[in-house]
Structure formats: C-alpha cells, structure tokens
C-alpha cells in the first residue's frame, strides 16, 4: 500500500523510517497488552479500531461478561470524548480491576486510539497484532470422536 509518505506495507515499516522509536514502541505496546487482564487488550483494540475506521466487528468475541462490557464502555467514551470518562465510569472499572490493571487498560486505550488514528491519517494498515495471552483462568477440554462403521462393506 502507498501512503502519502511513500511505499509502506504496514505501520511497523512506517515507524522504522527515520525514527529510532519503532522497537521501543513495539515493546511498550506489547508490554501493555500483556499487562491487561483477560481479553481486555483485544477488546480495546477491536472496539476503538471499529469506532475510528468504521471497519470490523465485535461479534467474534461472543458474549462479554460485566468486566469486559465495562472495558468496552470506557473504550467507547475514550474514543468519542475523553472528558466524558467520569468518576462513575472509572468506579465501574474499579469494580472489576485492580489499580494496576486499570492503568494497563488505560495505557492500552491510549495506544489503540493514537495508533489507529495515525494509521488512518497516513493510510497505512496495522502491523500484525502481537499474540495476547489471556491471563484469566482457562480450562482446556479435549474431545475425541470415534467413528465406528458397521454393516456391509465395512
């Protein structure tokens, strides 16, 4: 894709031109994603990206729990008008997350908002998202299916 700054495949190649910040920014963004609990980092990226670009969907996430719904509500207000994030909304966030998690969530919102807008202005697609580990407790279930064929020709 060609932006008005020249030929760049994604935001990583754009940041690499003339700045020494690409690696540091990538590391900081990755660190904030890892510090966000559960799916909150991915929810923030998806919802803010959707609001700014008009593209994407939250459907892939399926049903959200109360904590995730609060993260999405704060992300929406962050993208629309940060002045609308009031004490009541932050109290709702505090009902679900520790102060350290709240800081990580807010940093992630700042990165998502800023970088989505930067990509939009420069007409550069996002770099592939780093893998985000869900830090919540998960249970893995393995199902084995056995097929038995009986009858003629079996």
HUJO-V231645 format. One record per residue. N is the residue number from 1. PHI is phi in degrees with one decimal (999 if undefined). PSI is psi in degrees with one decimal (999 if undefined). OMEGA is omega as a letter, one per 40 degrees, with the letter a starting at -180 (none if undefined). Layout:
# HUJO-V231645
n=N phi=PHI psi=PSI omega=OMEGA
n=N phi=PHI psi=PSI omega=OMEGA
This chain:
# HUJO-V231645
n=1 phi=999 psi=144.2 omega=i
n=2 phi=-110.5 psi=121.6 omega=i
n=3 phi=-97.2 psi=176.5 omega=i
n=4 phi=-69.3 psi=-6.3 omega=i
n=5 phi=-96.9 psi=3.0 omega=i
n=6 phi=118.9 psi=-166.4 omega=a
n=7 phi=-86.4 psi=112.1 omega=i
n=8 phi=-138.1 psi=133.8 omega=a
n=9 phi=-75.1 psi=-34.5 omega=a
n=10 phi=-162.4 psi=-178.2 omega=a
n=11 phi=-64.0 psi=-29.5 omega=a
n=12 phi=-63.8 psi=-43.2 omega=i
n=13 phi=-69.2 psi=-32.9 omega=i
n=14 phi=-65.6 psi=-46.6 omega=a
n=15 phi=-65.8 psi=-26.1 omega=a
n=16 phi=-73.0 psi=-17.2 omega=a
n=17 phi=-79.2 psi=117.2 omega=i
n=18 phi=65.4 psi=7.9 omega=i
n=19 phi=-124.7 psi=147.0 omega=i
n=20 phi=-96.1 psi=13.8 omega=a
n=21 phi=-94.7 psi=-12.7 omega=a
n=22 phi=-55.0 psi=-50.4 omega=a
n=23 phi=-65.7 psi=-42.2 omega=a
n=24 phi=-65.3 psi=-41.3 omega=i
n=25 phi=-65.8 psi=-42.7 omega=i
n=26 phi=-61.4 psi=-41.7 omega=i
n=27 phi=-65.5 psi=-45.3 omega=a
n=28 phi=-64.5 psi=-42.8 omega=i
n=29 phi=-62.8 psi=-42.3 omega=i
n=30 phi=-63.9 psi=-41.6 omega=i
n=31 phi=-62.6 psi=-42.3 omega=i
n=32 phi=-66.3 psi=-35.5 omega=i
n=33 phi=-64.1 psi=-41.4 omega=a
n=34 phi=-69.3 psi=-28.7 omega=a
n=35 phi=-79.8 psi=-17.7 omega=i
n=36 phi=-76.8 psi=132.9 omega=a
n=37 phi=-74.0 psi=150.1 omega=i
n=38 phi=54.5 psi=-133.0 omega=a
n=39 phi=-96.1 psi=10.8 omega=a
n=40 phi=-59.7 psi=-40.0 omega=a
n=41 phi=-63.2 psi=-44.7 omega=i
n=42 phi=-66.4 psi=-38.5 omega=i
n=43 phi=-63.2 psi=-42.8 omega=i
n=44 phi=-61.8 psi=-50.2 omega=a
n=45 phi=-58.0 psi=-46.2 omega=a
n=46 phi=-65.9 psi=-46.9 omega=a
n=47 phi=-71.9 psi=-43.7 omega=i
n=48 phi=-65.9 psi=-42.1 omega=i
n=49 phi=-59.1 psi=-43.2 omega=i
n=50 phi=-63.1 psi=-42.6 omega=a
n=51 phi=-67.0 psi=-38.1 omega=a
n=52 phi=-80.5 psi=-40.9 omega=a
n=53 phi=-95.3 psi=-19.7 omega=a
n=54 phi=76.4 psi=11.4 omega=a
n=55 phi=-118.0 psi=157.4 omega=i
n=56 phi=95.2 psi=177.0 omega=a
n=57 phi=-152.2 psi=150.9 omega=i
n=58 phi=-92.6 psi=-3.4 omega=a
n=59 phi=-58.4 psi=-33.7 omega=a
n=60 phi=-62.1 psi=-22.2 omega=a
n=61 phi=-78.2 psi=-17.3 omega=a
n=62 phi=69.3 psi=-160.2 omega=a
n=63 phi=-64.2 psi=140.8 omega=i
n=64 phi=-102.5 psi=144.7 omega=i
n=65 phi=-83.2 psi=177.2 omega=a
n=66 phi=-60.5 psi=-39.4 omega=i
n=67 phi=-64.9 psi=-44.1 omega=i
n=68 phi=-66.5 psi=-39.1 omega=i
n=69 phi=-60.7 psi=-37.4 omega=i
n=70 phi=-67.0 psi=-42.8 omega=i
n=71 phi=-58.7 psi=-44.8 omega=i
n=72 phi=-63.8 psi=-41.3 omega=i
n=73 phi=-62.3 psi=-42.3 omega=i
n=74 phi=-67.5 psi=-41.8 omega=i
n=75 phi=-60.9 psi=-42.0 omega=i
n=76 phi=-61.8 psi=-45.1 omega=a
n=77 phi=-67.7 psi=-37.4 omega=i
n=78 phi=-57.9 psi=-45.5 omega=a
n=79 phi=-72.9 psi=-36.1 omega=a
n=80 phi=-75.7 psi=-54.5 omega=a
n=81 phi=-165.3 psi=102.9 omega=a
n=82 phi=-58.2 psi=-24.6 omega=i
n=83 phi=-66.4 psi=-18.2 omega=i
n=84 phi=-81.6 psi=-5.4 omega=i
n=85 phi=-80.0 psi=102.1 omega=a
n=86 phi=-104.5 psi=-178.8 omega=a
n=87 phi=-59.6 psi=-38.4 omega=a
n=88 phi=-64.1 psi=-42.3 omega=i
n=89 phi=-67.3 psi=-40.7 omega=i
n=90 phi=-68.3 psi=-32.8 omega=i
n=91 phi=-64.3 psi=-40.6 omega=i
n=92 phi=-60.0 psi=-41.9 omega=i
n=93 phi=-63.2 psi=-41.4 omega=i
n=94 phi=-66.8 psi=-21.8 omega=i
n=95 phi=-66.4 psi=-22.1 omega=a
n=96 phi=-114.8 psi=-22.1 omega=a
n=97 phi=-131.8 psi=150.4 omega=i
n=98 phi=-71.1 psi=164.1 omega=i
n=99 phi=-56.1 psi=-40.6 omega=i
n=100 phi=-64.1 psi=-40.6 omega=i
n=101 phi=-67.0 psi=-37.3 omega=i
n=102 phi=-62.9 psi=-41.4 omega=i
n=103 phi=-63.3 psi=-44.9 omega=i
n=104 phi=-61.1 psi=-42.7 omega=i
n=105 phi=-61.6 psi=-44.3 omega=a
n=106 phi=-68.5 psi=-37.5 omega=i
n=107 phi=-62.0 psi=-41.4 omega=a
n=108 phi=-63.7 psi=-37.7 omega=i
n=109 phi=-63.5 psi=-42.0 omega=i
n=110 phi=-62.3 psi=-44.3 omega=i
n=111 phi=-64.5 psi=-46.5 omega=a
n=112 phi=-60.3 psi=-46.4 omega=a
n=113 phi=-63.7 psi=-52.0 omega=a
n=114 phi=-63.5 psi=-47.5 omega=a
n=115 phi=-73.4 psi=-32.1 omega=i
n=116 phi=-65.7 psi=-41.4 omega=i
n=117 phi=-67.4 psi=-40.7 omega=i
n=118 phi=-60.2 psi=-47.7 omega=i
n=119 phi=-61.4 psi=-39.0 omega=a
n=120 phi=-63.9 psi=-47.3 omega=a
n=121 phi=-64.4 psi=-41.4 omega=a
n=122 phi=-88.0 psi=-1.9 omega=i
n=123 phi=55.3 psi=50.5 omega=a
n=124 phi=-124.5 psi=131.6 omega=i
n=125 phi=-70.5 psi=160.5 omega=i
n=126 phi=-68.0 psi=148.7 omega=i
n=127 phi=-71.8 psi=156.9 omega=i
n=128 phi=-55.7 psi=136.1 omega=a
n=129 phi=-67.7 psi=139.9 omega=i
n=130 phi=-68.2 psi=152.8 omega=i
n=131 phi=-63.0 psi=132.6 omega=a
n=132 phi=-113.4 psi=121.3 omega=i
n=133 phi=-86.4 psi=129.2 omega=i
n=134 phi=-75.3 psi=115.3 omega=a
n=135 phi=-85.6 psi=-1.0 omega=i
n=136 phi=-78.5 psi=166.3 omega=i
n=137 phi=-72.0 psi=129.2 omega=i
n=138 phi=-126.9 psi=154.2 omega=i
n=139 phi=-119.7 psi=131.0 omega=i
n=140 phi=-103.8 psi=129.6 omega=i
n=141 phi=-117.7 psi=129.7 omega=i
n=142 phi=-109.1 psi=128.6 omega=i
n=143 phi=-113.3 psi=130.3 omega=i
n=144 phi=-110.2 psi=129.9 omega=i
n=145 phi=-110.0 psi=127.6 omega=i
n=146 phi=-114.0 psi=129.8 omega=i
n=147 phi=-110.1 psi=127.6 omega=i
n=148 phi=-116.5 psi=126.8 omega=i
n=149 phi=-105.7 psi=128.9 omega=i
n=150 phi=-128.6 psi=165.5 omega=i
n=151 phi=104.4 psi=-170.1 omega=a
n=152 phi=-62.4 psi=137.6 omega=i
n=153 phi=78.8 psi=6.7 omega=a
n=154 phi=-82.3 psi=999 omega=none
